């Protein structure tokens, strides 16, 4: 996979945490991070379970999933911060960090996604986020190393291999 993206690190991006305060990405320096735009009322929502298992499996090796709620795809993340947090915890036992709800496409696109969307996946897709649960793997140096389509399961061989490479 080749990319001419020169955005550099995403670790200097400022964001809010889901339940207030900062979710500044600089706190993940030295870790591999899987950034996923998430939604609670989507056909792909069961991916939360696989994301949580990835978190549990690799957290001790310097890895985290970072959920980024987004309501831009058919209104599938309509809840408040409290409702999102409660749903994720009660339904899927989510322990990984979550950011504030943001826009990932269009004029209101969050600066994080300005950087992420320039990176192409293995099939060559770059640009706008296609749907909920699109995934970006960030290496320990804060640079994007892989992009995965929304339908790519969190525990797929392709994604797990990429995480393991990012951690080695």
PEHU-V697643 format. One record per backbone hydrogen bond with DSSP energy under -1.0 kcal/mol. NH is the residue of the N-H (numbers start at 1). CO is the residue of the C=O. E is the energy in kcal/mol with one decimal. If there is no record, write none. Layout:
nh=NH co=CO e=E
nh=NH co=CO e=E
This chain:
nh=10 co=142 e=-2.3
nh=13 co=10 e=-1.6
nh=17 co=21 e=-2.2
nh=18 co=98 e=-2.3
nh=20 co=17 e=-1.7
nh=23 co=15 e=-3.0
nh=25 co=13 e=-1.9
nh=27 co=24 e=-1.5
nh=28 co=25 e=-2.3
nh=29 co=26 e=-1.8
nh=30 co=140 e=-2.0
nh=31 co=28 e=-2.5
nh=32 co=62 e=-2.6
nh=33 co=138 e=-2.0
nh=34 co=64 e=-2.3
nh=35 co=136 e=-3.0
nh=36 co=66 e=-2.3
nh=37 co=134 e=-1.4
nh=38 co=68 e=-1.2
nh=41 co=76 e=-2.4
nh=45 co=42 e=-1.7
nh=47 co=44 e=-2.6
nh=48 co=45 e=-2.5
nh=49 co=46 e=-1.5
nh=51 co=47 e=-2.6
nh=52 co=48 e=-2.5
nh=53 co=49 e=-2.0
nh=54 co=50 e=-2.3
nh=55 co=51 e=-2.4
nh=56 co=52 e=-2.6
nh=57 co=53 e=-2.5
nh=58 co=54 e=-2.5
nh=59 co=55 e=-1.9
nh=61 co=58 e=-2.0
nh=62 co=59 e=-1.7
nh=64 co=32 e=-2.0
nh=66 co=34 e=-2.8
nh=67 co=97 e=-2.5
nh=68 co=36 e=-3.0
nh=70 co=38 e=-1.9
nh=76 co=73 e=-1.2
nh=84 co=80 e=-2.7
nh=85 co=81 e=-2.5
nh=86 co=82 e=-2.4
nh=87 co=83 e=-2.5
nh=88 co=84 e=-2.6
nh=89 co=85 e=-2.2
nh=90 co=86 e=-3.0
nh=91 co=87 e=-2.7
nh=92 co=88 e=-1.3
nh=93 co=89 e=-1.3
nh=94 co=88 e=-2.1
nh=99 co=67 e=-2.7
nh=100 co=16 e=-2.8
nh=102 co=69 e=-2.5
nh=109 co=106 e=-1.9
nh=110 co=103 e=-2.9
nh=114 co=110 e=-1.4
nh=115 co=111 e=-1.5
nh=116 co=112 e=-2.3
nh=117 co=113 e=-2.1
nh=119 co=116 e=-2.0
nh=121 co=125 e=-2.1
nh=124 co=121 e=-2.0
nh=127 co=117 e=-3.8
nh=133 co=37 e=-4.0
nh=135 co=148 e=-2.3
nh=136 co=35 e=-2.4
nh=137 co=146 e=-2.7
nh=138 co=33 e=-3.4
nh=139 co=143 e=-3.2
nh=142 co=139 e=-2.3
nh=145 co=137 e=-3.2
nh=146 co=137 e=-1.3
nh=148 co=135 e=-3.0
nh=152 co=149 e=-1.7
nh=156 co=153 e=-2.0
nh=160 co=156 e=-2.7
nh=161 co=157 e=-2.4
nh=162 co=158 e=-1.7
nh=163 co=159 e=-2.4
nh=164 co=160 e=-2.7
nh=165 co=161 e=-2.3
nh=166 co=162 e=-2.3
nh=167 co=163 e=-1.6
